[in-house]
């Protein structure tokens, strides 16, 4: 390369719609396998769940850490995008909050499958918790504010506390078949409702 050669284009091109869908399918499949078999599950299991070859997964995600980070970010983004959509389409803000909390429970269950890795000494996972808080606390706050303004819930609720509470309830379940975290979370959300 000499000085007269144009500089290579280093800007990332946006992915085509079909490429984005394929990547989302891979990430959803990986999340499902992580929940059922843990993050150390063989890549071939994820490939089978996604209906692709293992080479396709490695082409998108060269390392397991790349895949784990992508799954985590994908799920956070889906949850962040769901909040405003639910507010716009639900009968009431309280109903939107309840549906969002259901999605949050799904996320927390997947995150438990990732917990050991996310708490490892690998520094590539360090920014994920801050990313989670930065993206989801404002969404939960918006849902709580809307439900408060409509008079459906108490005014003294904090999004971070609510999310920590739901996370704590979900963490208590583990593999105990007598412990239904989703039912307990529903009781918590019902308890937020102000009776007319």
Backbone torsions as a table, in degrees:
resi	resn	phi	psi	omega
1	UNK	NA	132.4	176.8
2	UNK	-115.8	178.1	-174.7
3	UNK	-63.8	-23.5	-177.5
4	UNK	-86.2	-11.6	178.6
5	UNK	-70.6	139.3	177.0
6	UNK	-66.6	149.0	178.5
7	UNK	-67.6	141.3	178.1
8	UNK	-64.1	147.5	179.1
9	UNK	-76.2	111.5	-176.2
10	UNK	-98.6	-1.4	-179.9
11	UNK	-75.6	137.9	179.7
12	UNK	-74.0	132.8	177.0
13	UNK	-81.9	142.6	176.8
14	UNK	-64.0	145.0	179.4
15	UNK	-73.6	145.7	174.4
16	UNK	-65.4	157.9	-178.3
17	UNK	-58.5	-41.9	-179.3
18	UNK	-68.5	-34.1	177.4
19	UNK	-67.3	-39.3	176.9
20	UNK	-64.4	-42.3	178.5
21	UNK	-62.6	-42.9	179.2
22	UNK	-61.5	-42.6	179.3
23	UNK	-65.5	-40.7	178.0
24	UNK	-63.3	-38.5	177.1
25	UNK	-61.8	-43.3	177.7
26	UNK	-61.6	-44.5	-177.6
27	UNK	-67.5	-40.0	176.9
28	UNK	-64.6	-41.0	178.3
29	UNK	-64.1	-43.8	179.7
30	UNK	-62.3	-42.7	179.4
31	UNK	-60.9	-43.3	180.0
32	UNK	-62.5	-42.8	180.0
33	UNK	-69.0	-38.2	178.3
34	UNK	-61.5	-38.9	179.2
35	UNK	-66.6	-44.9	-174.4
36	UNK	-80.5	-33.1	-171.9
37	UNK	-126.6	-2.7	-179.0
38	UNK	89.2	164.9	-175.3
39	UNK	-72.7	-11.9	178.2
40	UNK	-91.2	7.6	179.1
41	UNK	-57.2	145.3	180.0
42	UNK	-60.1	142.2	178.5
43	UNK	-58.3	-32.8	179.8
44	UNK	-62.1	-30.3	176.8
45	UNK	-67.9	-39.9	177.7
46	UNK	-66.9	-42.4	179.1
47	UNK	-60.9	-42.4	179.7
48	UNK	-64.5	-42.5	178.7
49	UNK	-61.8	-37.0	-178.5
50	UNK	-85.1	-14.2	-178.5
51	UNK	74.9	33.3	179.0
52	UNK	-132.1	173.5	174.5
53	UNK	-85.0	160.7	-179.8
54	UNK	-63.3	-31.6	179.7
55	UNK	-60.8	-34.1	178.6
56	UNK	-63.8	-41.7	178.9
57	UNK	-64.7	-45.8	-179.4
58	UNK	-65.9	-29.1	177.9
59	UNK	-66.3	-40.2	179.3
60	UNK	-80.3	-38.4	-173.3
61	UNK	-134.0	90.5	-174.1
62	UNK	-59.7	-28.3	179.4
63	UNK	-126.4	161.1	176.8
64	UNK	-61.7	-38.2	178.0
65	UNK	-60.5	-40.7	177.2
66	UNK	-59.5	-42.0	-179.3
67	UNK	-67.2	-44.6	-179.5
68	UNK	-61.5	-45.9	179.2
69	UNK	-62.8	-42.2	-179.3
70	UNK	-65.3	-40.5	177.6
71	UNK	-61.9	-47.1	-178.7
72	UNK	-60.1	-50.2	-179.3
73	UNK	-63.6	-39.6	179.5
74	UNK	-60.8	-43.4	-178.8
75	UNK	-71.4	-37.1	176.5
76	UNK	-63.1	-45.2	-179.4
77	UNK	-62.9	-42.6	179.0
78	UNK	-61.3	-40.4	179.5
79	UNK	-69.0	-39.9	178.5
80	UNK	-64.3	-40.9	-179.3
81	UNK	-72.4	-27.6	-177.7
82	UNK	-68.6	-32.8	-176.4
83	UNK	-56.2	-59.6	179.6
84	UNK	-61.1	-36.0	178.9
85	UNK	-63.8	-44.7	178.9
86	UNK	-64.5	-38.6	177.6
87	UNK	-61.9	-37.6	-177.5
88	UNK	-76.6	-24.6	-172.1
89	UNK	-112.8	-11.9	-178.0
90	UNK	-83.9	157.8	-179.2
91	UNK	-61.2	-40.0	-178.3
92	UNK	-141.2	160.6	174.6
93	UNK	-60.4	-35.6	178.6
94	UNK	-64.4	-39.6	176.8
95	UNK	-64.5	-40.0	177.6
96	UNK	-62.3	-43.3	178.1
97	UNK	-60.2	-46.0	179.6
98	UNK	-60.7	-42.3	179.3
99	UNK	-67.3	-38.9	179.3
100	UNK	-65.6	-40.6	178.1
101	UNK	-62.4	-37.4	175.0
102	UNK	-58.3	-44.7	178.1
103	UNK	-65.3	-37.2	178.3
104	UNK	-63.7	-39.6	176.7
105	UNK	-60.8	-44.2	176.8
106	UNK	-57.0	-43.4	178.7
107	UNK	-62.6	-45.3	-177.9
108	UNK	-62.4	-38.7	178.5
109	UNK	-62.1	-44.3	177.4
110	UNK	-64.3	-41.9	-178.9
111	UNK	-61.8	-33.1	177.4
112	UNK	-62.7	-35.4	175.7
113	UNK	-64.7	-26.0	-179.6
114	UNK	-94.8	-8.1	-168.6
115	UNK	-53.9	-47.0	-176.9
116	UNK	-61.2	-40.7	-179.4
117	UNK	-71.2	-43.2	-177.9
118	UNK	-64.3	-26.1	179.7
119	UNK	-97.3	10.6	-179.9
120	UNK	-74.2	178.2	179.9
121	UNK	-82.4	-0.5	-178.1
122	UNK	-70.6	116.3	-175.6
123	UNK	-66.6	-15.2	-179.6
124	UNK	-66.0	-20.2	-179.5
125	UNK	-91.2	-11.2	-174.7
126	UNK	-55.9	-42.8	-176.0
127	UNK	-74.2	-8.4	-172.2
128	UNK	-67.5	-36.5	-179.1
129	UNK	-65.8	-43.8	178.2
130	UNK	-63.3	-39.0	177.6
131	UNK	-61.0	-45.3	177.8
132	UNK	-56.0	-50.3	-178.7
133	UNK	-65.7	-44.4	-178.3
134	UNK	-61.5	-35.4	-177.3
135	UNK	-86.8	-37.9	-169.5
136	UNK	-98.0	-31.2	179.1
137	UNK	-60.9	-44.3	177.5
138	UNK	-62.2	-34.9	179.3
139	UNK	-67.2	-46.8	178.2
140	UNK	-63.3	-38.3	177.4
141	UNK	-61.2	-43.9	178.9
142	UNK	-60.5	-42.1	179.0
143	UNK	-65.7	-44.5	178.8
144	UNK	-63.2	-43.5	179.9
145	UNK	-61.0	-43.1	-179.7
146	UNK	-64.3	-42.2	179.4
147	UNK	-69.3	-33.1	176.5
148	UNK	-67.5	-47.1	-179.0
149	UNK	-62.4	-30.1	178.6
150	UNK	-81.9	-3.7	178.6
151	UNK	80.0	13.6	-176.1
152	UNK	-87.2	-24.3	179.5
153	UNK	-133.5	166.6	178.3
154	UNK	-63.8	158.7	-175.8
155	UNK	-91.1	-5.9	-173.2
156	UNK	-101.9	27.8	-177.1
157	UNK	-94.0	141.2	-180.0
158	UNK	-114.6	130.4	-176.2
159	UNK	-60.5	-44.8	-178.9
160	UNK	-60.9	-44.7	179.0
161	UNK	-62.5	-43.5	179.5
162	UNK	-61.7	-45.6	-179.7
163	UNK	-64.3	-40.0	176.3
164	UNK	-63.8	-40.8	179.1
165	UNK	-62.3	-46.5	178.3
166	UNK	-62.4	-43.7	178.2
167	UNK	-59.8	-41.1	178.6
168	UNK	-64.8	-40.9	177.6
169	UNK	-62.4	-44.5	-178.6
170	UNK	-66.9	-34.3	-179.6
171	UNK	-67.0	-26.7	-177.8
172	UNK	-71.0	-17.0	-173.7
173	UNK	-73.7	-53.6	-175.7
174	UNK	53.5	-131.1	179.6
175	UNK	-104.7	12.9	-179.8
176	UNK	-73.5	111.1	-177.0
177	UNK	-68.4	-18.6	179.7
178	UNK	-86.3	-3.1	-177.4
179	UNK	-110.5	111.2	-178.5
180	UNK	-106.0	91.7	-176.6
181	UNK	-60.3	-39.7	-178.2
182	UNK	-62.3	-40.3	178.3
183	UNK	-64.3	-41.7	179.7
184	UNK	-66.7	-37.2	176.6
185	UNK	-65.5	-40.4	176.8
186	UNK	-59.8	-40.1	176.5
187	UNK	-62.3	-40.3	177.6
188	UNK	-61.1	-47.8	-179.0
189	UNK	-65.9	-37.2	176.8
190	UNK	-63.1	-37.6	178.8
191	UNK	-66.9	-18.8	177.4
192	UNK	-75.0	-24.4	-173.1
193	UNK	-69.8	135.0	176.6
194	UNK	-91.9	122.6	179.7
195	UNK	-74.4	137.5	-179.8
196	UNK	-69.8	NA	NA
